[in-house]
Amino acid sequence: MRAMIFAAGLGTRLKPLTDTMPKAMIPICGKPLLEHVVLKLKNAGFDHLVVNVHHFSDQIIRFLAENNNFGVKIDISDESDELLETGGGILKAKNFFDGNEPILIHNVDILSNLDVANFYAQAKQNESLATLLVSERESSRYLLFIENLLQGWVNVKTGETKPRTDIDVSIYEKFAFSGIHVVSPRIFDVMEQDHWQGKFSITDFYLAECQKHNISAFVGKDLQLLDVGKIDSLAVAEKFVLK
């Protein structure tokens, strides 16, 4: 099984720690965030991982080499020259993903109790271009669905909506995106056909393409998820991992 870990981000909300290390290397209970995610995926049966790198990329590459890639195949998608955001990052990694097997995408700063193997198996059964792990947790930004198919996005604080500005939010189910999703390898053909290139957000891609291709929701039941994105989340993350 194949997966990609987004580890290229600048981690600006975690300054000053990220002034000297990448977000992926910030320790939680004595282990870098990257190690927590790699081991979670390995234990779920994933045997081929791609890790994208940019900020202090040498630290990540050295850490993986020193630990023999934790016993799985790990390729590095190097974005040192330019940070390509989430969509551009997936597209750049295209050559690492031959064949017809779906690809799990996992943010390096997400900790959860998700049964990753089950989520991946469920996502493989549908024919969607992508399956997004979502939940009903409180957020300022939500994805909008009808019958579990993506229709749009809303920022409930500002009222901004995408892909149109006139969306009647009241008619949709609202879910928060987890940063974990499974994509069909067909995604690369769609990106090429519709001229996606360079730096772009995968969320913007999903919102632009959801009228032509099924982008599905997988609603995580009893999902416990933590975004380790800010300094004050580190102590919470320690407790989360220990629990």
Secondary structure, DSSP 8 states (H G I E B T S, - for coil): -EEEEE-----GGGTTGGGTS-GGG-EETTEEHHHHHHHHHHHTT--EEEEEE-TTHHHHHHHHHHTGGGGSEEEEEE-SS---HHHHHHHHGGGG--SS--EEEEETTEEE---HHHHHHHHHHS--SEEEEEE----SEEEEEETTEEEEEEETTT--EES-S---GGGSEEEEEEEEEEE-THHHHHHHHTT--SS--HHHHHHHHTTTS-EEEEE-TT--EEE--SGGGHHHHHHHHH-
